[in-house]
Amino acid sequence: MSDIVVMDGIVISRIPGWKPTWETAILAIPAIIIIVIWAVIKLVGLIIKHDTDEGGEL
Protein backbone atom coordinates (compact mmCIF):
# COMPACT_ATOMS: atom_id res chain seq x y z
CA MET A 1 0.00 0.00 0.00
CA SER A 2 2.90 2.36 0.74
CA ASP A 3 3.93 2.20 -2.94
CA ILE A 4 0.91 4.33 -3.90
CA VAL A 5 1.85 7.06 -1.44
CA VAL A 6 5.50 7.00 -2.55
CA MET A 7 4.49 7.19 -6.22
CA ASP A 8 2.20 10.14 -5.49
CA GLY A 9 5.06 11.85 -3.66
CA ILE A 10 7.38 11.32 -6.63
CA VAL A 11 4.79 12.73 -9.06
CA ILE A 12 4.18 15.76 -6.81
CA SER A 13 7.92 16.39 -6.29
CA ARG A 14 8.53 16.37 -10.08
CA ILE A 15 6.33 19.45 -10.58
CA PRO A 16 8.70 22.35 -11.48
CA GLY A 17 9.31 24.71 -8.57
CA TRP A 18 7.56 22.41 -6.08
CA LYS A 19 9.31 22.12 -2.76
CA PRO A 20 8.08 19.22 -0.58
CA THR A 21 7.02 20.76 2.73
CA TRP A 22 4.72 20.03 5.64
CA GLU A 23 1.88 21.00 3.27
CA THR A 24 2.69 17.88 1.25
CA ALA A 25 2.32 15.78 4.40
CA ILE A 26 -1.04 17.40 5.19
CA LEU A 27 -2.23 16.62 1.66
CA ALA A 28 -0.98 13.03 1.99
CA ILE A 29 -2.75 12.37 5.32
CA PRO A 30 -6.26 11.92 3.81
CA ALA A 31 -4.87 9.47 1.23
CA ILE A 32 -3.10 7.49 3.97
CA ILE A 33 -6.29 7.42 6.07
CA ILE A 34 -8.31 6.17 3.07
CA ILE A 35 -5.73 3.43 2.40
CA VAL A 36 -5.75 2.37 6.06
CA ILE A 37 -9.58 2.27 6.17
CA TRP A 38 -9.62 0.28 2.91
CA ALA A 39 -7.08 -2.20 4.33
CA VAL A 40 -9.14 -2.61 7.52
CA ILE A 41 -12.32 -3.22 5.51
CA LYS A 42 -10.52 -5.83 3.38
CA LEU A 43 -9.09 -7.49 6.51
CA VAL A 44 -12.48 -7.60 8.24
CA GLY A 45 -13.97 -8.99 5.03
CA LEU A 46 -11.38 -11.77 4.98
CA ILE A 47 -12.08 -12.57 8.64
CA ILE A 48 -15.85 -12.68 8.03
CA LYS A 49 -15.35 -14.83 4.93
CA HIS A 50 -13.07 -17.15 6.92
CA ASP A 51 -15.54 -17.46 9.82
CA THR A 52 -18.61 -18.21 7.69
CA ASP A 53 -19.02 -21.75 6.39
CA GLU A 54 -20.41 -20.46 3.09
CA GLY A 55 -17.53 -18.04 2.53
CA GLY A 56 -20.01 -15.15 2.45
CA GLU A 57 -19.74 -12.47 -0.21
CA LEU A 58 -19.25 -8.77 0.54
DRENNUZA-845419 format. One record per residue (C-alpha): residue in three letters; residue number from 0; x, y, z. Coordinates in steps of 0.25 Angstrom, whole numbers. Each point is the difference from the previous one (the first is absolute). Layout:
N
[r 'Ala' NUM [X Y Z]] ...
# end
This chain:
58
[r 'Met' 0 [0 0 0]] [r 'Ser' 1 [12 9 3]] [r 'Asp' 2 [4 0 -15]] [r 'Ile' 3 [-12 8 -4]] [r 'Val' 4 [3 11 10]] [r 'Val' 5 [15 0 -4]] [r 'Met' 6 [-4 1 -15]] [r 'Asp' 7 [-9 12 3]] [r 'Gly' 8 [11 6 7]] [r 'Ile' 9 [10 -2 -12]] [r 'Val' 10 [-11 6 -9]] [r 'Ile' 11 [-2 12 9]] [r 'Ser' 12 [15 3 2]] [r 'Arg' 13 [2 -1 -15]] [r 'Ile' 14 [-9 13 -2]] [r 'Pro' 15 [10 11 -4]] [r 'Gly' 16 [2 10 12]] [r 'Trp' 17 [-7 -9 10]] [r 'Lys' 18 [7 -2 13]] [r 'Pro' 19 [-5 -11 9]] [r 'Thr' 20 [-4 6 13]] [r 'Trp' 21 [-9 -3 12]] [r 'Glu' 22 [-11 4 -10]] [r 'Thr' 23 [3 -12 -8]] [r 'Ala' 24 [-2 -9 13]] [r 'Ile' 25 [-13 7 3]] [r 'Leu' 26 [-5 -4 -14]] [r 'Ala' 27 [5 -14 1]] [r 'Ile' 28 [-7 -3 13]] [r 'Pro' 29 [-14 -1 -6]] [r 'Ala' 30 [6 -10 -10]] [r 'Ile' 31 [7 -8 11]] [r 'Ile' 32 [-13 0 8]] [r 'Ile' 33 [-8 -5 -12]] [r 'Ile' 34 [10 -11 -2]] [r 'Val' 35 [0 -5 14]] [r 'Ile' 36 [-15 0 1]] [r 'Trp' 37 [0 -8 -13]] [r 'Ala' 38 [10 -10 5]] [r 'Val' 39 [-9 -1 13]] [r 'Ile' 40 [-12 -3 -8]] [r 'Lys' 41 [7 -10 -8]] [r 'Leu' 42 [6 -7 12]] [r 'Val' 43 [-14 0 7]] [r 'Gly' 44 [-6 -6 -13]] [r 'Leu' 45 [10 -11 0]] [r 'Ile' 46 [-2 -3 15]] [r 'Ile' 47 [-15 -1 -3]] [r 'Lys' 48 [2 -8 -12]] [r 'His' 49 [9 -10 8]] [r 'Asp' 50 [-10 -1 11]] [r 'Thr' 51 [-12 -3 -8]] [r 'Asp' 52 [-2 -14 -5]] [r 'Glu' 53 [-6 5 -14]] [r 'Gly' 54 [12 10 -2]] [r 'Gly' 55 [-10 11 0]] [r 'Glu' 56 [1 11 -11]] [r 'Leu' 57 [2 15 3]] 
# end
